[in-house]
Amino acid sequence: MPTLDDIHRYLYGSWRMMRGRPDGLIHLDISAEGFWQSFYAMVVAIPPLFAGWVAYAADLARGDDEAALRLSIVIRTAMVDMISWVLPIVAIGLLARRIGISRRFAPYVIASNWGTALIAWLFVPATLLRLFFPAPQEIMALVSIILFGLSIVFSYRLTQVALQRPHTFALPFYVVLFIGSIFITLMLQHLLGIDYPGPSDSTLLRR
C-alpha cells in the first residue's frame, strides 16, 4: 500500500503529464510493484466517485424516497464504474504486443490509474452542487460538459506522454479507448437497469 507521500507524488506526476510534461513520469513508480500499487488509485477515487453515485441515484430515483432503491442504484453504479475502469486495461494488456506498446503498457496503466483518480476529484465541485445546491438543469449540464471536456483533454495528454508516441498514434489509440469505455459503460448501465432516463421518461429503473 502506498504511503500518503507516495500518493501525493503520484498524483502530482499525473497532473504534470496531463499538462503535457514528460517529466511527470519520474514522479511515478514504474516498477512491477508500482504497477499493482497503482490500482490503489481506485481507493483514492472512491470519495468523489461515491458522491457521484449518490447524485446519480438521486436523479434516477427522483420522486421515490425508498432507501433500499437508492442503495441498490449506488451499488450498481459502483459496479459499472469499477468494471469500466478495469476492463479497458485488461483489453489493452491483451493487445499491447500486437499494437506495439508492450514496453509502454505498464507506464501507461500506472499513469492512467492515478490520472483517473485525479480526474474523479476534478468533478467534485459539480457533484456537490448537484447534491446540495440544485441549480437549473441547463446550468448543471453546461458545468458538466465543461468539466467533461477538460477531462478528455487532460486524459489525452497523459496518454500521449505515457505512451511516448506521436499524436498520429496516440490520438487514434485514445479515440478507440474512449469510445470503447463509453460503450462498456452504457452497456453495463443497460444490463444492470440503471440507464439514465430521458426527458419523457418517468424512470427506466428495473428494481
N, C-alpha and C positions, 0 to 999 in steps of 0.2 A: 504494500500500500504506500503510495507516495506521501511525503510529508506536505504540510501546508506551504512551506517554502518551495518545494518541488512543483506543486500545483500552480503557485503564483508564477514561477519561472516558465512553466509550460504554456500557460495562458498568455503570458507576455510574448513568448516566442511566436505563438499562433497569431497574436494580434499584429506583430511585425510582418509576418508572412501575408496577412490579409491586406496589409498596406503595400504589398509588393516588395518587401525587403527580404532578400535571400538569407541575410544573417540571422533571421528568426530561427532558422533550423538549428543553429548552435545552442539555442536555449532548450531544445528538446532532447530527450534521452532516446537516441536512435540505436537501440540495442534490443536483443530478444526480450530482456526484462522490461525495457521501456515500452516495447510493443504491447505486451499484455497489460502493463500498468496503465496504458492509455485508455483502456476500456473503463477505468475508474472514472473517466470523464462523464460517464453516464450518471454516476452518483452525484458528481458536481452539478450536473444539469437538472437533477430531479426537482429542486425547489422551484425554478422558473417553469419547468415543464408541468409540475403539479398544479401550479396556479393556472396554467393554460388549460389543463384537463378540467379543472373545476369550472372555468369560464365556459368551456365548450359544453360541458354537461348542463350548465345553467341555460345556455342557448337552446340546446336540443330538448330539454325538459321544461321549457317555458310553459307556465300555466299548470305545472304539476309539481307539487312540493314534496312528493314522496321521496324520502331519503334513500330508500333502497334502490330506486330507479336511478337517482343521480350517482350513487356509489357505483352501480353497475356500469354506467356510462364512463365514469372516471377510469375504472379498471380496464374496460375495453379500449378506451382511448390510449391508455398507457401501453397496452399490448401492441397497438398499432404503431405507436412511436418507437418502441424498443425494437420491434421486428423490422421496421423501416430503416432503423439505424444500422442494424447488424447485417441484414440480408444483402444489401448492395456491396458491403465489404467482402462477404463470402463470394459473391459473384465475381468481383474484381480479382480476388485471390485465385479463383479457378481459371480465370482468363489472363492473368498477369503475364505469364511466359509467352502466350500466344500473341499478345498485343505489344510485347516488348518492354514491359515495365517491371519485370520481376525484381530488378535491383532497386527500384524506387517504390515498390509496394509497401514495405514496412514504413519508410519515412512518410509516405502519403497517408497511411492509416493512422499513424501516430499524430500527425498534424491535423488530419481531418477530425479525429475524435475530440481532441482538445479544442479545435476550432468550432466544432458543433456545440460543445458546452458553452463556449463564449457567446456564440450567436443566440443560444437559448436565453441567456441573460440579457441580450440586446432587446428582446421582446417584452421584458418585464414591465416597462412603463405602460405599454399599450394594454397588457393583460390586467394590470392594476386599475387602469381607467375603466376597462370593461366591467370589472368586478365591483368597484366601489364608487365610481363616478360615471354612471351611464351617460354617454353622450349620444347625440343623434347618429343614426346608423351611417349616414353619409360621411360624417367626420371620422368615425372609427374605421370605416372602410379605407378612407384616404390615409390615415395613420398606418394602418396595416399594410397597405400597398407600398408606402414609402419604406417601411422597415423591411418588408419582403424584398424590395428591390435592392436595398443596401446589403441584405444578407446574401443575395445572389452575387453581387459584385465582390464582396469580401470572400465568399466561398471560392469563387473562380480564381481570384488572385492567389489564395492559399494553395489551391490545386496546382496552378501553374508553377509556383515556386517549389512545391513539394516534388513534383514530377521532374522538374528541371528540363522541361521540354519547351519548344517554341509554341507560340499561340496556334500555329497550324495543326498541332497535335493536341494541345491542352484544351482548346475550345471545343472541338468535336467530342473529345472524351468527356468533358464536363456536361455538354448538352445531353449526350446519351445517358449519362449518370443521373442528371437532373430529371429528365423525362421518365426514366425508369423508376426513380424514387417516388415521383408523383403518382405513377401508375400503381406501384405497390401500395402506397398509402390509400388511394381511392378504392382499390380492390379490397384491401383489408377492412376498410370502413364499411363497405357494402356487405362483405361476408359476415361481419360482426354486428350489422344492423345499426350502425351509427352514422349513416350518411347525413350530411348537413342538409336540413330541409330548405327547399326553395321558397320564394315569397308566397306562393299559392298553397304551400303545404302546411297543415297544422303541425304535423310531425311525421317523420319517416322512421321512427324508432320501432324496433321489434324487440319486445321485452324478452 
